[in-house]
Amino acid sequence: MQVYKVGGAVRDRLLGLPVTDVDRVVVGATTEEMLAQGFRPVGADFPVFLHPKTGEEYALARTERKSGRGYGGFTFYASPEVTLEEDLIRRDLTINAMAEDDQLNLTDPYHGQRDLEARILRHVSPAFAEDPLRVLRVARFAARYAGLGFTVADETMDLMRQLSESGELQALTAERSWKEISRALMEDHPQVFIQVLRDCGALKVLMPEVDALFGVPQPATHHPEIDTGLHTLSVLEQSALHKQPLTVRWACLLHDLGKGLTPEEEWPRHIAHEHTGLKLIKAVNERFKVPKDCQELALLVGQYHTHGHRALELKASTLLELLQSFDIYRRPQRFEEFIAACEMDARGRKGLELRSYPQADYLRGAAKAAREVAVQPLLEQGFKGPELGEALKRERLKALKIYKDNA
């Protein structure tokens, strides 16, 4: 019975990066032997155990065979006869198919260390094409390590194209897809994730609404980069540079979907794209069963981001409607995230990345003015029920007019 660290722990140690998750594989052991040593079984599909003292995961060496469609369409075989090399060959990338023992002796049958040094993401074997989830995983690793200069090997990109064209991507569950998408969006270079998916044809399958933005022009006056797809990538890049949370990054990705529906004869203008884009944002949200907070912010940003940009010009009544839409009194954080998404949108334009965004503080000030209107004096005046709501609205409108005059 031999135990090895495998996968990301080995990869990141060799890259000189912090090691967070440690996966271990056990060669030459049976389930009975693991149980006899106090390990607790947790794997439903294949034998994975928790260490009796540390709680860390240990998996028996295994092979796998394609038996159906999608990520879950595999039959696994674990046995003491399965070698370390046989376990490693079923992994996705060569840089994830290395192992080391407790003395840091490296087992690298598929040249992962060579690809680490060359900064290449390369598949281990042709079996890569049996698992459609690997398209998303490779794109995610490209986003994670783009800052170190990693790129996807041409032959791996070819396999990803084959998978994208095969119909296998449609077999992925919403939950598995969202897990990869959300993790990728939180990497340092999420725009690379979207670009790699587009390069291999997967974006057109998974998010055709986003793919449709590429090649759609915008007015050069406001968008020096012109192309709406490139603008979306830039907005996503800014959201990562400014360490925005997932809600904001998801909203940044989807905020301009309506521009993909503009008839060509109306280009480069996109009248009412905020409204036309809502049905597309809803469709993407539903397709991946996106968490509610991400869904809500994406829809609100899609509908109101141009209000954010024009904040200083808005009438007090329009400003109040905007604040009411976000329920700023009970959910102040959501409005703060809206402001952040608007600022990322403004910065995601070629040559304007460092431009100031005075609308942000203006909107915060407006929200503060509206929130500071006290309810108690109105109650003392005898207002209640719907009448109280109307009176409160009038007072908030007055407060916003005063704020606007003094701003």
C-alpha positions in Angstrom: 0.0 0.0 0.0 1.5 3.3 -1.2 0.1 6.8 -0.8 0.9 9.7 -3.2 -0.1 13.3 -3.5 -1.6 13.9 -6.9 -3.0 16.6 -9.1 -3.2 20.3 -8.1 -1.1 19.9 -4.9 1.9 18.7 -7.0 1.3 21.2 -9.8 1.1 24.2 -7.6 4.1 23.2 -5.5 6.2 22.9 -8.6 4.9 26.4 -9.8 5.9 27.8 -6.4 2.2 28.7 -5.6 0.4 28.1 -2.3 -1.0 24.6 -2.0 -4.6 24.7 -0.7 -6.3 21.4 -1.6 -4.4 18.1 -1.3 -5.7 15.0 -3.1 -4.1 11.6 -2.3 -4.3 8.4 -4.2 -3.7 5.0 -2.6 -2.1 2.3 -4.7 -2.2 -1.4 -3.8 -5.0 -1.3 -1.2 -8.5 -2.7 -1.0 -11.6 -1.1 0.5 -11.4 -3.7 3.4 -7.8 -2.7 4.2 -8.7 1.0 4.3 -11.7 0.3 6.6 -9.4 -1.8 8.9 -7.1 1.2 9.3 -10.0 3.4 10.4 -10.7 5.3 7.2 -14.3 6.4 6.7 -15.9 5.8 3.2 -17.5 8.8 1.5 -17.4 8.0 -2.2 -20.7 6.9 -3.8 -19.4 6.1 -7.3 -15.8 5.1 -6.5 -13.9 4.4 -3.3 -12.9 7.7 -1.5 -12.1 7.7 2.2 -11.5 10.2 5.0 -8.4 9.9 7.1 -9.4 8.9 10.7 -7.4 11.8 12.2 -6.9 14.5 9.6 -10.2 14.1 7.7 -8.3 14.5 4.4 -9.5 12.6 1.4 -7.7 9.4 0.1 -9.0 7.7 -3.1 -8.1 4.2 -4.3 -6.3 4.1 -7.6 -8.8 3.5 -10.3 -9.4 3.3 -14.0 -12.5 4.6 -15.9 -14.4 3.6 -19.0 -16.9 5.7 -20.9 -20.4 4.2 -20.5 -22.8 7.0 -21.3 -23.2 10.7 -22.2 -22.0 13.6 -20.2 -19.8 14.1 -17.1 -21.4 11.2 -15.2 -21.3 8.7 -18.0 -18.3 6.7 -16.7 -17.8 3.3 -15.1 -15.0 3.2 -12.5 -12.8 0.2 -11.6 -10.7 0.3 -8.4 -8.4 -2.6 -7.5 -5.0 -3.2 -5.8 -3.8 -4.1 -9.3 -4.4 -0.6 -10.7 -1.0 1.1 -11.1 -0.2 4.7 -10.4 0.4 5.3 -14.1 -3.0 3.9 -14.9 -4.7 6.2 -12.4 -2.9 9.2 -13.7 -3.7 8.6 -17.4 -7.4 9.1 -16.8 -6.7 12.7 -15.7 -7.4 15.8 -17.9 -4.1 17.7 -18.3 -0.5 16.6 -18.1 0.2 19.2 -15.4 -2.5 17.5 -13.3 -1.2 14.0 -14.0 1.8 14.1 -11.7 2.3 12.4 -8.3 4.8 12.6 -5.5 5.5 10.5 -2.4 6.3 11.8 1.1 9.9 12.3 0.1 8.8 14.5 -2.8 10.0 11.9 -5.4 8.1 12.8 -8.6 6.2 10.4 -10.8 5.6 12.1 -14.1 4.8 9.5 -16.8 3.1 12.0 -19.1 5.6 14.9 -19.0 3.6 17.3 -16.9 6.7 19.0 -15.5 7.9 19.7 -19.1 4.5 21.3 -19.9 4.6 23.3 -16.7 8.0 24.8 -17.8 6.7 25.4 -21.3 3.5 27.0 -19.9 1.3 24.6 -21.9 -2.1 23.1 -21.0 -2.1 19.8 -22.8 -4.4 16.8 -22.5 -3.0 13.5 -21.2 -4.7 11.1 -23.6 -7.3 10.9 -26.3 -9.8 9.8 -23.5 -9.9 13.6 -22.8 -12.6 13.8 -25.4 -14.9 11.4 -23.5 -15.7 14.0 -20.8 -17.4 17.3 -22.0 -16.8 19.0 -18.6 -13.1 19.1 -19.5 -13.8 21.8 -22.0 -14.9 24.1 -19.2 -12.1 22.9 -16.9 -9.3 23.6 -19.4 -10.8 27.1 -20.1 -10.9 27.6 -16.3 -7.2 26.6 -15.9 -6.4 29.0 -18.8 -8.1 31.8 -16.8 -6.3 30.8 -13.6 -2.8 30.6 -15.1 -3.0 33.2 -17.9 -0.9 35.6 -15.8 1.9 33.0 -15.8 1.8 32.8 -19.6 -0.1 29.5 -20.0 -1.8 28.7 -23.2 -3.9 25.8 -24.5 -2.0 23.3 -26.8 -3.2 23.3 -30.4 -4.0 19.6 -30.3 -6.0 20.0 -27.0 -7.9 22.9 -28.6 -8.7 20.6 -31.5 -10.2 18.0 -29.1 -12.2 20.8 -27.4 -13.6 21.8 -30.8 -14.6 18.2 -31.5 -16.4 18.0 -28.1 -18.2 21.3 -28.8 -19.4 20.1 -32.1 -20.4 16.6 -30.9 -23.5 17.6 -28.8 -21.9 16.3 -25.7 -21.8 19.7 -24.0 -25.6 19.6 -23.9 -25.4 16.6 -21.7 -23.8 18.6 -18.9 -26.0 19.3 -15.9 -26.8 22.9 -15.0 -25.2 22.3 -11.6 -21.8 21.0 -13.0 -21.7 23.7 -15.6 -22.4 26.5 -13.1 -19.8 25.2 -10.7 -17.1 25.5 -13.4 -18.4 28.8 -14.7 -18.6 30.4 -11.2 -15.1 29.2 -10.3 -13.7 30.5 -13.6 -15.3 33.9 -13.2 -13.5 34.2 -9.8 -10.1 33.6 -11.3 -7.7 36.4 -12.0 -8.4 36.5 -15.7 -12.0 35.5 -16.2 -12.1 37.0 -19.7 -9.6 34.3 -20.8 -12.2 31.7 -19.8 -14.8 33.2 -22.1 -12.2 33.7 -24.9 -11.1 30.1 -24.8 -14.7 28.8 -24.8 -15.3 31.0 -27.9 -12.1 29.8 -29.6 -13.2 26.2 -29.4 -16.8 26.8 -30.3 -18.1 26.0 -26.8 -19.4 29.5 -26.1 -21.8 29.3 -29.0 -23.2 26.1 -27.5 -23.3 27.0 -23.8 -24.0 30.8 -24.0 -25.0 31.7 -27.6 -26.3 35.0 -26.2 -22.8 36.0 -25.2 -21.2 34.6 -28.3 -23.6 36.7 -30.5 -22.0 39.9 -29.1 -18.8 39.4 -31.0 -18.7 41.3 -34.3 -21.6 43.6 -33.2 -20.3 47.2 -33.4 -21.1 50.1 -31.0 -20.6 53.8 -31.5 -16.9 54.6 -31.4 -17.6 57.8 -29.5 -18.6 55.9 -26.4 -16.8 52.6 -27.2 -13.3 53.1 -28.8 -13.0 49.2 -28.8 -16.2 49.2 -31.0 -16.9 45.4 -30.8 -19.5 44.5 -28.2 -17.9 41.1 -27.5 -14.5 42.7 -26.9 -16.1 45.3 -24.6 -17.7 42.5 -22.6 -14.3 40.8 -22.1 -12.8 44.1 -21.0 -15.6 44.7 -18.5 -15.0 41.2 -17.1 -11.3 41.9 -16.9 -11.9 45.1 -15.0 -14.2 43.3 -12.5 -11.3 40.9 -11.7 -8.8 43.7 -11.4 -11.1 45.4 -8.9 -11.7 42.2 -7.0 -15.4 42.3 -7.5 -17.6 39.4 -6.1 -19.2 36.8 -8.2 -22.6 38.6 -8.4 -20.9 41.6 -10.0 -18.8 39.5 -12.4 -21.8 37.6 -13.5 -23.7 40.8 -14.1 -20.8 42.2 -16.1 -20.8 39.2 -18.4 -24.5 39.5 -19.2 -25.2 43.3 -19.0 -25.2 44.0 -22.8 -26.9 40.9 -24.1 -29.6 43.0 -25.7 -27.1 44.4 -28.2 -26.9 40.9 -29.8 -30.6 41.4 -30.9 -30.2 44.8 -32.6 -31.0 44.6 -36.4 -27.9 45.2 -38.5 -29.5 48.2 -40.2 -29.6 50.0 -36.8 -25.9 49.4 -36.0 -23.9 50.8 -34.3 -26.8 52.2 -32.2 -28.6 49.9 -29.8 -31.9 51.6 -28.8 -33.6 50.0 -25.8 -31.1 47.2 -25.6 -31.5 47.3 -21.8 -35.1 46.2 -22.2 -34.6 43.7 -25.0 -31.7 42.0 -23.2 -33.8 41.0 -20.1 -35.3 37.9 -21.7 -31.9 36.8 -22.7 -30.5 37.3 -19.2 -33.4 35.4 -17.8 -32.7 32.5 -20.3 -29.1 32.2 -19.3 -29.9 32.4 -15.6 -32.4 29.6 -15.9 -30.2 27.4 -18.1 -27.5 27.2 -15.4 -29.8 27.4 -12.4 -27.8 30.5 -11.3 -28.1 31.4 -7.5 -30.8 34.0 -6.8 -28.4 36.8 -5.8 -26.5 36.5 -9.1 -29.8 36.3 -11.1 -31.3 39.4 -9.5 -28.3 41.6 -9.9 -27.7 40.5 -13.5 -31.3 41.5 -14.4 -31.1 44.8 -12.6 -27.8 45.8 -14.1 -29.0 44.8 -17.5 -32.1 47.0 -17.1 -30.5 50.0 -15.4 -26.8 50.3 -16.2 -27.4 53.2 -18.6 -29.3 54.9 -15.8 -26.1 54.5 -13.7 -24.0 56.1 -16.4 -26.4 59.0 -16.8 -26.9 59.4 -13.0 -25.9 63.1 -12.9 -28.5 63.9 -15.6 -31.4 62.0 -14.1 -34.5 63.9 -12.8 -35.1 63.5 -9.1 -38.2 61.4 -9.9 -36.2 59.0 -12.1 -33.5 58.8 -9.5 -36.2 57.8 -6.9 -37.6 55.1 -9.2 -34.1 53.7 -9.6 -33.5 53.6 -5.9 -36.9 52.0 -5.3 -36.2 49.3 -7.9 -33.2 48.2 -5.8 -35.0 48.3 -2.5 -32.1 50.3 -1.1 -33.7 50.6 2.3 -33.6 46.9 3.0 -30.9 45.7 0.6 -28.2 48.4 0.5 -25.5 46.0 -0.6 -27.3 45.1 -3.8 -27.3 48.8 -4.8 -23.6 49.0 -4.0 -23.0 46.0 -6.3 -25.0 47.7 -9.0 -22.8 50.8 -8.8 -19.7 48.6 -9.0 -21.0 46.8 -12.1 -21.7 50.2 -13.7 -18.2 51.4 -12.9 -16.7 48.2 -14.4 -18.8 48.8 -17.5 -17.5 52.4 -17.8 -13.9 51.2 -17.3 -14.2 48.3 -19.8 -13.5 50.6 -22.7 -10.3 50.8 -24.7 -8.1 53.6 -23.3 -10.7 54.6 -20.6 -9.7 52.0 -18.0 -8.4 54.6 -15.5 -11.0 57.3 -16.1 -12.8 58.5 -13.0 -16.5 57.5 -12.4 -18.1 60.4 -10.4 -21.5 58.7 -10.9 -20.6 56.2 -8.2 -20.3 58.7 -5.4 -23.3 60.6 -6.7 -25.5 57.5 -6.6 -24.3 56.7 -3.1 -25.1 60.2 -2.0 -28.6 60.0 -3.5 -29.2 56.7 -1.7 -28.1 58.2 1.6 -30.4 61.2 1.1 -33.4 58.9 0.4 -32.6 56.6 3.3 -32.3 59.5 5.8 -36.0 60.5 5.4 -37.5 59.6 8.7 -40.8 57.7 8.9 -41.7 58.7 12.5 -42.8 62.3 11.8 -45.2 61.0 9.1 -46.6 58.5 11.6 -47.1 61.3 14.1 -49.0 63.2 11.4 -51.4 60.3 11.2 -50.3 58.7 8.0 -50.8 55.0 7.7 -51.2 52.2 5.2 -50.9 53.2 1.5 -51.1 56.9 2.5 -48.0 56.5 4.5 -46.2 55.0 1.5 -47.2 57.9 -0.7 -46.2 60.5 1.9 -42.8 58.8 2.4 -42.3 58.8 -1.4 -43.1 62.6 -1.5 -40.6 63.3 1.2 -37.9 61.2 -0.4 -38.5 63.0 -3.7 -38.1 66.4 -1.9 -34.9 65.1 -0.3 -33.5 64.0 -3.7 -34.4 67.4 -5.3 -32.5 69.2 -2.6 -29.6 66.7 -3.0 -29.6 67.2 -6.7 -29.6 71.0 -6.4 -26.6 70.9 -4.0 -24.6 68.2 -5.7 
